[in-house]
Amino acid sequence: MKFVQIIDFETERLDEMEQLLEDARQRGAGQEGGPSHRILLKDRDTPGRYLAVIEFESYEEAMRNNERPETAKMAEQLGALCTRPPRFTNCDLVDSRELK
């Protein structure tokens, strides 16, 4: 079953965060594991608040990814760019479909 982690965070430095994520994506290109899909949402009602929806092939794959030293380092770097600690919600993906 696919697994999704939702990360609720606030930052005034989104461009820097995006660059860190792009650098990590390029380093991980061609490697097995890691996230398979990402959606970034901007809260229209709360300036500086974002929700990142990160999809993995399975919960187990997500946990293996979390155990990687480079993942911990990136999380620390991203956290330093936040104005408050991020909140994490872990979900099993029950359904996903295009509606049009």
Order of alpha helices (4+ residues) and beta strands (2+ residues): beta-alpha-beta-beta-alpha-alpha-beta
